Amino acid sequence: MRKFGLRKRDPNAEMTLIEHLRELRNRLFQVVSFLVVATIVGWFIYDFTFDLLKRPIDFAIADAAAEGREIGLVLAGVADAFTLQLKVSATFALIVTAPVWLWHLWRFITPGLQQKERRYGMIFMFTALPLFFGGVWLAYTVLPLAMDLLLGFTPQGVSNLLPVDRYLNFFLRTLIVFGLGFLAPVVIVMLSLANVVAGSTMMKYWRQVIMVVVVFGAVATPTGDPLNMLLLAGPMLILVFGAIGIAVLIDKRRGRTQEWSDSLGDDEASPL
């Protein structure tokens, strides 16, 4: 029986289609194995994990109880408790194994890239992860305030009992949106390094940049309320304009005053 191992090979050697498929199978097998083990671990620490997930709403529940209002989480079905524990355990596994499956994804893509593209890819990987988790941390920090504000509109004498699955979907969607929003600076710098967009061009259209970020904050936040929009758009604007500043410095270092598209004729191919 052939083992699902990854053999060492020359990174510059070309691979056949069969070798690509075999490597994909082996890497998928290893990633799934890690996910299964992590899901089992998550099952045994479910109480701790679920406590972290519901901590943002606990703040609103305690505030509402002090004001005589009832707010809480509920399960409506017989099997909902089991499904919830399985979903939370799988979510835990997906997060803690992120370095593993991202590394395997990168190693699978690397053979098809040139040396310069690999260098840019490594820069993207090492800067994108901290920014993504920084956005997730910010979302987790401000969620208690947002939950307290939104649930604070519950009238006196009215119980606001939220299904747990709807709360978790809202919670995870907010974290992902904030995390992805914080990746915008990395994309800007990578576009500048690839000579796609000049920093001076982005700086010239700074009003449009602000408008795009604010609209993204309004559309991307799950609730659409002004508080969540500002909490996402504010830090994003700081990061985006910092990235534009880096792009301008890259242009000055290269002595570039225009984008590659400005110097091409109508019948010339782009360097991409």
CYANA upper distance limits for C-alpha pairs under 8 A (distance plus 0.5 A):
  4 PHE  CA     26 ASN  CA      5.71
  4 PHE  CA     29 PHE  CA      7.79
  4 PHE  CA     30 GLN  CA      8.44
  5 GLY  CA     26 ASN  CA      6.92
  6 LEU  CA     23 GLU  CA      7.58
  6 LEU  CA     26 ASN  CA      7.23
  6 LEU  CA     27 ARG  CA      8.17
  9 ARG  CA     13 ALA  CA      8.22
 11 PRO  CA    111 PRO  CA      6.51
 12 ASN  CA    111 PRO  CA      7.42
 13 ALA  CA    111 PRO  CA      8.47
 14 GLU  CA    111 PRO  CA      8.09
 15 MET  CA     19 GLU  CA      6.39
 15 MET  CA     20 HIS  CA      6.91
 16 THR  CA     20 HIS  CA      6.79
 17 LEU  CA     21 LEU  CA      6.74
 18 ILE  CA     22 ARG  CA      6.55
 19 GLU  CA     23 GLU  CA      6.54
 20 HIS  CA     24 LEU  CA      6.61
 21 LEU  CA     25 ARG  CA      6.65
 22 ARG  CA     26 ASN  CA      6.76
 23 GLU  CA     27 ARG  CA      6.59
 23 GLU  CA    108 PHE  CA      8.07
 24 LEU  CA     28 LEU  CA      6.51
 24 LEU  CA    108 PHE  CA      7.67
 25 ARG  CA     29 PHE  CA      6.61
 26 ASN  CA     30 GLN  CA      6.87
 27 ARG  CA     31 VAL  CA      6.66
 27 ARG  CA    104 HIS  CA      6.83
 28 LEU  CA     32 VAL  CA      6.50
 29 PHE  CA     33 SER  CA      6.61
 30 GLN  CA     34 PHE  CA      6.83
 31 VAL  CA     35 LEU  CA      6.74
 31 VAL  CA    100 VAL  CA      7.45
 31 VAL  CA    101 TRP  CA      6.26
 31 VAL  CA    104 HIS  CA      8.21
 32 VAL  CA     36 VAL  CA      6.61
 33 SER  CA     37 VAL  CA      6.81
 34 PHE  CA     38 ALA  CA      6.56
 34 PHE  CA     97 THR  CA      7.44
 34 PHE  CA    100 VAL  CA      8.48
 35 LEU  CA     39 THR  CA      6.47
 35 LEU  CA     90 ALA  CA      8.31
 35 LEU  CA     93 ALA  CA      6.09
 35 LEU  CA     94 LEU  CA      7.14
 35 LEU  CA     97 THR  CA      7.21
 36 VAL  CA     40 ILE  CA      6.84
 36 VAL  CA     93 ALA  CA      8.17
 37 VAL  CA     41 VAL  CA      6.88
 38 ALA  CA     42 GLY  CA      6.53
 38 ALA  CA     90 ALA  CA      8.39
 38 ALA  CA     92 PHE  CA      8.00
 38 ALA  CA     93 ALA  CA      5.18
 38 ALA  CA     96 VAL  CA      8.05
 38 ALA  CA     97 THR  CA      7.87
 39 THR  CA     43 TRP  CA      6.63
 39 THR  CA     89 SER  CA      5.64
 39 THR  CA     90 ALA  CA      5.68
 39 THR  CA     92 PHE  CA      7.44
 39 THR  CA     93 ALA  CA      5.44
 40 ILE  CA     44 PHE  CA      7.23
 40 ILE  CA     89 SER  CA      7.82
 41 VAL  CA     45 ILE  CA      7.06
 41 VAL  CA     89 SER  CA      8.28
 42 GLY  CA     46 TYR  CA      6.23
 42 GLY  CA     49 THR  CA      8.15
 42 GLY  CA     88 VAL  CA      8.14
 42 GLY  CA     89 SER  CA      4.97
 42 GLY  CA     90 ALA  CA      7.77
 42 GLY  CA     92 PHE  CA      6.50
 42 GLY  CA     93 ALA  CA      7.06
 43 TRP  CA     85 GLN  CA      7.44
 43 TRP  CA     86 LEU  CA      7.58
 43 TRP  CA     89 SER  CA      5.69
 45 ILE  CA     49 THR  CA      6.85
 46 TYR  CA     50 PHE  CA      6.42
 46 TYR  CA     85 GLN  CA      7.19
 46 TYR  CA     88 VAL  CA      7.71
 46 TYR  CA     89 SER  CA      7.08
 47 ASP  CA     51 ASP  CA      6.59
 48 PHE  CA     52 LEU  CA      7.04
 49 THR  CA     53 LEU  CA      6.91
 49 THR  CA     88 VAL  CA      8.00
 49 THR  CA     92 PHE  CA      8.10
 50 PHE  CA     54 LYS  CA      6.69
 50 PHE  CA     88 VAL  CA      7.58
 51 ASP  CA     55 ARG  CA      6.49
 53 LEU  CA    168 LEU  CA      8.14
 53 LEU  CA    171 PHE  CA      8.31
 54 LYS  CA     58 ASP  CA      6.83
 55 ARG  CA     59 PHE  CA      7.43
 55 ARG  CA    144 PRO  CA      8.21
 56 PRO  CA     60 ALA  CA      7.99
 56 PRO  CA    140 TYR  CA      7.82
 56 PRO  CA    143 LEU  CA      6.22
 56 PRO  CA    144 PRO  CA      4.70
 56 PRO  CA    145 LEU  CA      8.50
 56 PRO  CA    147 MET  CA      7.55
 57 ILE  CA     61 ILE  CA      6.72
 57 ILE  CA    144 PRO  CA      6.54
 57 ILE  CA    147 MET  CA      6.63
 57 ILE  CA    148 ASP  CA      7.95
 58 ASP  CA     62 ALA  CA      6.63
 58 ASP  CA    144 PRO  CA      8.37
 59 PHE  CA     63 ASP  CA      6.77
 59 PHE  CA    144 PRO  CA      6.47
 59 PHE  CA    148 ASP  CA      7.33
 60 ALA  CA     64 ALA  CA      6.54
 60 ALA  CA     71 ILE  CA      8.23
 60 ALA  CA    144 PRO  CA      7.35
 60 ALA  CA    145 LEU  CA      8.48
 60 ALA  CA    147 MET  CA      6.60
 60 ALA  CA    148 ASP  CA      4.87
 60 ALA  CA    151 LEU  CA      7.46
 60 ALA  CA    152 GLY  CA      8.19
 61 ILE  CA     65 ALA  CA      6.65
 61 ILE  CA     70 GLU  CA      7.88
 61 ILE  CA     71 ILE  CA      5.89
 61 ILE  CA     72 GLY  CA      6.84
 61 ILE  CA    148 ASP  CA      8.49
 62 ALA  CA     66 ALA  CA      6.89
 63 ASP  CA     67 GLU  CA      7.12
 63 ASP  CA    148 ASP  CA      7.96
 64 ALA  CA     68 GLY  CA      6.74
 64 ALA  CA     69 ARG  CA      5.40
 64 ALA  CA     70 GLU  CA      6.75
 64 ALA  CA     71 ILE  CA      7.05
 64 ALA  CA    152 GLY  CA      7.72
 65 ALA  CA     69 ARG  CA      5.89
 65 ALA  CA     70 GLU  CA      6.60
 65 ALA  CA     71 ILE  CA      8.12
 68 GLY  CA    156 GLN  CA      7.74
 68 GLY  CA    157 GLY  CA      8.35
 69 ARG  CA    154 THR  CA      8.16
 69 ARG  CA    155 PRO  CA      8.24
 69 ARG  CA    156 GLN  CA      6.40
 69 ARG  CA    157 GLY  CA      6.90
 69 ARG  CA    158 VAL  CA      7.43
 69 ARG  CA    159 SER  CA      7.24
 70 GLU  CA    157 GLY  CA      8.44
 70 GLU  CA    158 VAL  CA      7.59
 70 GLU  CA    159 SER  CA      5.33
 70 GLU  CA    160 ASN  CA      6.76
 70 GLU  CA    161 LEU  CA      8.21
 71 ILE  CA    151 LEU  CA      8.41
 71 ILE  CA    159 SER  CA      6.47
 71 ILE  CA    160 ASN  CA      5.30
 71 ILE  CA    161 LEU  CA      6.05
 71 ILE  CA    162 LEU  CA      8.23
 72 GLY  CA    160 ASN  CA      7.19
 72 GLY  CA    161 LEU  CA      5.40
 72 GLY  CA    162 LEU  CA      6.68
 73 LEU  CA    161 LEU  CA      6.03
 73 LEU  CA    162 LEU  CA      5.33
 73 LEU  CA    163 PRO  CA      6.24
 73 LEU  CA    164 VAL  CA      6.05
 74 VAL  CA    161 LEU  CA      6.71
 74 VAL  CA    162 LEU  CA      6.45
 74 VAL  CA    163 PRO  CA      5.49
 74 VAL  CA    164 VAL  CA      6.35
 75 LEU  CA     80 ASP  CA      6.73
 75 LEU  CA     81 ALA  CA      7.42
 75 LEU  CA    163 PRO  CA      6.42
 75 LEU  CA    164 VAL  CA      6.74
 76 ALA  CA     80 ASP  CA      7.41
 76 ALA  CA    163 PRO  CA      7.81
 77 GLY  CA     81 ALA  CA      8.29
 79 ALA  CA     83 THR  CA      6.78
 80 ASP  CA     84 LEU  CA      6.39
 81 ALA  CA     85 GLN  CA      6.79
 82 PHE  CA     86 LEU  CA      6.77
 83 THR  CA     87 LYS  CA      6.58
 84 LEU  CA     88 VAL  CA      6.59
 84 LEU  CA    165 ASP  CA      7.88
 85 GLN  CA     89 SER  CA      6.57
 86 LEU  CA     90 ALA  CA      6.65
 87 LYS  CA     91 THR  CA      6.62
 88 VAL  CA     92 PHE  CA      6.64
 89 SER  CA     93 ALA  CA      6.74
 90 ALA  CA     94 LEU  CA      6.69
 91 THR  CA     95 ILE  CA      6.84
 92 PHE  CA     96 VAL  CA      6.72
 93 ALA  CA     97 THR  CA      6.45
 94 LEU  CA     98 ALA  CA      6.66
 97 THR  CA    101 TRP  CA      7.02
 98 ALA  CA    102 LEU  CA      6.36
 99 PRO  CA    103 TRP  CA      6.43
100 VAL  CA    104 HIS  CA      6.82
101 TRP  CA    105 LEU  CA      6.51
102 LEU  CA    106 TRP  CA      6.61
103 TRP  CA    107 ARG  CA      6.65
104 HIS  CA    108 PHE  CA      6.59
105 LEU  CA    109 ILE  CA      6.83
106 TRP  CA    110 THR  CA      6.47
107 ARG  CA    111 PRO  CA      7.96
109 ILE  CA    113 LEU  CA      7.63
110 THR  CA    118 ARG  CA      7.07
113 LEU  CA    117 GLU  CA      6.24
113 LEU  CA    118 ARG  CA      6.50
114 GLN  CA    118 ARG  CA      6.65
115 GLN  CA    119 ARG  CA      6.90
116 LYS  CA    120 TYR  CA      6.92
117 GLU  CA    121 GLY  CA      6.53
118 ARG  CA    122 MET  CA      6.68
119 ARG  CA    123 ILE  CA      6.87
120 TYR  CA    124 PHE  CA      6.71
120 TYR  CA    190 MET  CA      7.88
121 GLY  CA    125 MET  CA      6.68
122 MET  CA    126 PHE  CA      6.65
123 ILE  CA    127 THR  CA      6.65
124 PHE  CA    128 ALA  CA      6.13
124 PHE  CA    186 VAL  CA      7.13
124 PHE  CA    190 MET  CA      7.90
125 MET  CA    129 LEU  CA      6.77
126 PHE  CA    130 PRO  CA      7.79
127 THR  CA    131 LEU  CA      6.99
127 THR  CA    186 VAL  CA      7.43
128 ALA  CA    132 PHE  CA      6.46
128 ALA  CA    183 LEU  CA      6.52
128 ALA  CA    186 VAL  CA      6.89
129 LEU  CA    133 PHE  CA      6.71
130 PRO  CA    134 GLY  CA      6.38
131 LEU  CA    135 GLY  CA      6.73
131 LEU  CA    179 GLY  CA      7.63
131 LEU  CA    182 PHE  CA      6.18
131 LEU  CA    183 LEU  CA      6.69
132 PHE  CA    136 VAL  CA      6.86
132 PHE  CA    178 PHE  CA      8.23
132 PHE  CA    179 GLY  CA      4.70
132 PHE  CA    180 LEU  CA      6.64
132 PHE  CA    181 GLY  CA      8.43
132 PHE  CA    182 PHE  CA      6.35
132 PHE  CA    183 LEU  CA      6.69
133 PHE  CA    137 TRP  CA      6.52
133 PHE  CA    179 GLY  CA      6.63
134 GLY  CA    138 LEU  CA      6.72
134 GLY  CA    179 GLY  CA      7.44
134 GLY  CA    182 PHE  CA      8.08
135 GLY  CA    139 ALA  CA      6.71
135 GLY  CA    175 LEU  CA      7.80
135 GLY  CA    178 PHE  CA      5.37
135 GLY  CA    179 GLY  CA      4.68
135 GLY  CA    180 LEU  CA      7.99
135 GLY  CA    181 GLY  CA      7.80
135 GLY  CA    182 PHE  CA      6.15
136 VAL  CA    140 TYR  CA      6.72
136 VAL  CA    175 LEU  CA      5.37
136 VAL  CA    176 ILE  CA      7.25
136 VAL  CA    178 PHE  CA      6.37
136 VAL  CA    179 GLY  CA      5.48
137 TRP  CA    141 THR  CA      6.64
137 TRP  CA    175 LEU  CA      8.41
138 LEU  CA    142 VAL  CA      6.75
138 LEU  CA    178 PHE  CA      8.09
139 ALA  CA    143 LEU  CA      6.33
139 ALA  CA    174 THR  CA      7.21
139 ALA  CA    175 LEU  CA      6.01
139 ALA  CA    178 PHE  CA      6.64
140 TYR  CA    144 PRO  CA      8.15
140 TYR  CA    175 LEU  CA      7.39
142 VAL  CA    146 ALA  CA      6.88
142 VAL  CA    231 LEU  CA      8.24
143 LEU  CA    147 MET  CA      6.42
144 PRO  CA    148 ASP  CA      6.54
145 LEU  CA    149 LEU  CA      6.64
146 ALA  CA    150 LEU  CA      6.62
146 ALA  CA    227 LEU  CA      7.64
146 ALA  CA    228 ASN  CA      7.33
147 MET  CA    151 LEU  CA      6.35
148 ASP  CA    152 GLY  CA      6.18
149 LEU  CA    153 PHE  CA      7.77
151 LEU  CA    160 ASN  CA      8.48
154 THR  CA    158 VAL  CA      7.17
154 THR  CA    159 SER  CA      8.22
154 THR  CA    160 ASN  CA      7.39
162 LEU  CA    166 ARG  CA      7.60
162 LEU  CA    167 TYR  CA      7.19
163 PRO  CA    167 TYR  CA      6.99
164 VAL  CA    168 LEU  CA      6.65
165 ASP  CA    169 ASN  CA      6.62
166 ARG  CA    170 PHE  CA      6.69
167 TYR  CA    171 PHE  CA      6.53
168 LEU  CA    172 LEU  CA      6.47
169 ASN  CA    173 ARG  CA      6.38
170 PHE  CA    174 THR  CA      6.61
170 PHE  CA    222 PRO  CA      7.26
171 PHE  CA    175 LEU  CA      6.94
172 LEU  CA    176 ILE  CA      6.67
173 ARG  CA    177 VAL  CA      6.56
173 ARG  CA    222 PRO  CA      7.53
174 THR  CA    178 PHE  CA      6.71
174 THR  CA    221 THR  CA      6.97
174 THR  CA    222 PRO  CA      6.82
175 LEU  CA    179 GLY  CA      6.60
176 ILE  CA    180 LEU  CA      6.54
177 VAL  CA    181 GLY  CA      6.47
177 VAL  CA    220 ALA  CA      6.90
177 VAL  CA    221 THR  CA      7.37
178 PHE  CA    182 PHE  CA      6.89
178 PHE  CA    232 LEU  CA      6.95
179 GLY  CA    183 LEU  CA      7.45
180 LEU  CA    184 ALA  CA      7.99
181 GLY  CA    232 LEU  CA      8.14
181 GLY  CA    236 MET  CA      7.33
182 PHE  CA    236 MET  CA      6.63
182 PHE  CA    239 LEU  CA      7.99
183 LEU  CA    187 VAL  CA      7.06
184 ALA  CA    188 ILE  CA      6.81
184 ALA  CA    236 MET  CA      8.27
184 ALA  CA    239 LEU  CA      8.46
184 ALA  CA    240 VAL  CA      7.07
185 PRO  CA    189 VAL  CA      6.79
185 PRO  CA    239 LEU  CA      6.42
185 PRO  CA    240 VAL  CA      5.47
185 PRO  CA    242 GLY  CA      8.09
185 PRO  CA    243 ALA  CA      5.53
185 PRO  CA    244 ILE  CA      8.27
186 VAL  CA    190 MET  CA      6.61
186 VAL  CA    243 ALA  CA      7.81
187 VAL  CA    191 LEU  CA      6.61
188 ILE  CA    192 SER  CA      6.80
188 ILE  CA    240 VAL  CA      8.18
188 ILE  CA    243 ALA  CA      6.87
188 ILE  CA    244 ILE  CA      7.44
188 ILE  CA    247 ALA  CA      8.00
189 VAL  CA    193 LEU  CA      6.69
189 VAL  CA    243 ALA  CA      6.52
189 VAL  CA    244 ILE  CA      7.81
189 VAL  CA    246 ILE  CA      7.50
189 VAL  CA    247 ALA  CA      6.27
190 MET  CA    194 ALA  CA      6.62
191 LEU  CA    195 ASN  CA      6.78
191 LEU  CA    196 VAL  CA      5.70
191 LEU  CA    197 VAL  CA      6.28
192 SER  CA    196 VAL  CA      6.42
192 SER  CA    197 VAL  CA      5.80
192 SER  CA    198 ALA  CA      6.37
192 SER  CA    199 GLY  CA      7.29
192 SER  CA    247 ALA  CA      6.14
192 SER  CA    250 ILE  CA      7.91
192 SER  CA    251 ASP  CA      8.36
193 LEU  CA    247 ALA  CA      8.29
193 LEU  CA    250 ILE  CA      7.95
195 ASN  CA    259 GLU  CA      7.06
195 ASN  CA    260 TRP  CA      6.99
196 VAL  CA    259 GLU  CA      7.10
196 VAL  CA    260 TRP  CA      7.38
196 VAL  CA    261 SER  CA      8.38
197 VAL  CA    201 THR  CA      7.61
197 VAL  CA    202 MET  CA      8.07
197 VAL  CA    259 GLU  CA      6.47
198 ALA  CA    202 MET  CA      7.20
198 ALA  CA    247 ALA  CA      7.43
198 ALA  CA    248 VAL  CA      7.70
198 ALA  CA    251 ASP  CA      7.32
198 ALA  CA    257 THR  CA      8.23
198 ALA  CA    258 GLN  CA      6.93
198 ALA  CA    259 GLU  CA      6.01
199 GLY  CA    203 MET  CA      6.68
199 GLY  CA    244 ILE  CA      6.07
199 GLY  CA    245 GLY  CA      7.58
199 GLY  CA    246 ILE  CA      8.30
199 GLY  CA    247 ALA  CA      5.11
199 GLY  CA    248 VAL  CA      4.85
199 GLY  CA    249 LEU  CA      8.45
199 GLY  CA    250 ILE  CA      8.46
199 GLY  CA    251 ASP  CA      7.21
200 SER  CA    204 LYS  CA      6.57
200 SER  CA    248 VAL  CA      6.44
200 SER  CA    257 THR  CA      8.24
201 THR  CA    205 TYR  CA      7.09
202 MET  CA    206 TRP  CA      6.86
202 MET  CA    209 VAL  CA      8.08
202 MET  CA    244 ILE  CA      7.29
203 MET  CA    244 ILE  CA      7.33
205 TYR  CA    209 VAL  CA      6.87
206 TRP  CA    210 ILE  CA      6.79
207 ARG  CA    211 MET  CA      6.83
208 GLN  CA    212 VAL  CA      6.62
209 VAL  CA    213 VAL  CA      6.75
210 ILE  CA    214 VAL  CA      6.65
210 ILE  CA    237 LEU  CA      7.43
211 MET  CA    215 VAL  CA      6.55
212 VAL  CA    216 PHE  CA      6.52
213 VAL  CA    217 GLY  CA      6.65
213 VAL  CA    233 ALA  CA      6.50
213 VAL  CA    236 MET  CA      7.67
213 VAL  CA    237 LEU  CA      7.29
214 VAL  CA    218 ALA  CA      6.73
214 VAL  CA    229 MET  CA      7.80
214 VAL  CA    230 LEU  CA      8.28
214 VAL  CA    233 ALA  CA      6.01
215 VAL  CA    219 VAL  CA      6.60
216 PHE  CA    220 ALA  CA      6.13
216 PHE  CA    233 ALA  CA      8.19
217 GLY  CA    221 THR  CA      6.50
217 GLY  CA    228 ASN  CA      8.28
217 GLY  CA    229 MET  CA      5.21
217 GLY  CA    230 LEU  CA      7.62
217 GLY  CA    232 LEU  CA      6.25
217 GLY  CA    233 ALA  CA      5.69
218 ALA  CA    224 GLY  CA      6.02
218 ALA  CA    225 ASP  CA      7.97
218 ALA  CA    226 PRO  CA      7.92
218 ALA  CA    229 MET  CA      5.51
219 VAL  CA    224 GLY  CA      6.98
220 ALA  CA    224 GLY  CA      8.07
221 THR  CA    225 ASP  CA      8.34
221 THR  CA    228 ASN  CA      6.91
221 THR  CA    229 MET  CA      6.79
221 THR  CA    232 LEU  CA      8.38
223 THR  CA    228 ASN  CA      7.92
224 GLY  CA    228 ASN  CA      7.46
224 GLY  CA    229 MET  CA      7.13
225 ASP  CA    229 MET  CA      6.81
226 PRO  CA    230 LEU  CA      6.58
227 LEU  CA    231 LEU  CA      6.65
228 ASN  CA    232 LEU  CA      6.73
229 MET  CA    233 ALA  CA      6.40
230 LEU  CA    234 GLY  CA      5.97
231 LEU  CA    235 PRO  CA      7.54
232 LEU  CA    236 MET  CA      6.79
233 ALA  CA    237 LEU  CA      6.51
234 GLY  CA    238 ILE  CA      7.17
235 PRO  CA    239 LEU  CA      6.80
236 MET  CA    240 VAL  CA      6.38
237 LEU  CA    241 PHE  CA      6.56
238 ILE  CA    242 GLY  CA      6.62
239 LEU  CA    243 ALA  CA      6.62
240 VAL  CA    244 ILE  CA      6.71
241 PHE  CA    245 GLY  CA      6.62
242 GLY  CA    246 ILE  CA      6.91
243 ALA  CA    247 ALA  CA      6.70
244 ILE  CA    248 VAL  CA      6.71
245 GLY  CA    249 LEU  CA      6.88
246 ILE  CA    250 ILE  CA      6.72
247 ALA  CA    251 ASP  CA      6.75
248 VAL  CA    252 LYS  CA      6.81
249 LEU  CA    253 ARG  CA      6.66
250 ILE  CA    254 ARG  CA      6.76
251 ASP  CA    255 GLY  CA      6.39
251 ASP  CA    256 ARG  CA      5.46
251 ASP  CA    257 THR  CA      7.48
252 LYS  CA    256 ARG  CA      6.70
252 LYS  CA    257 THR  CA      8.37
258 GLN  CA    262 ASP  CA      6.97
258 GLN  CA    263 SER  CA      8.28
259 GLU  CA    263 SER  CA      7.77
260 TRP  CA    264 LEU  CA      7.27
260 TRP  CA    270 SER  CA      8.13
260 TRP  CA    271 PRO  CA      8.48
261 SER  CA    270 SER  CA      7.73
264 LEU  CA    268 GLU  CA      6.36
264 LEU  CA    269 ALA  CA      8.20
264 LEU  CA    270 SER  CA      7.98
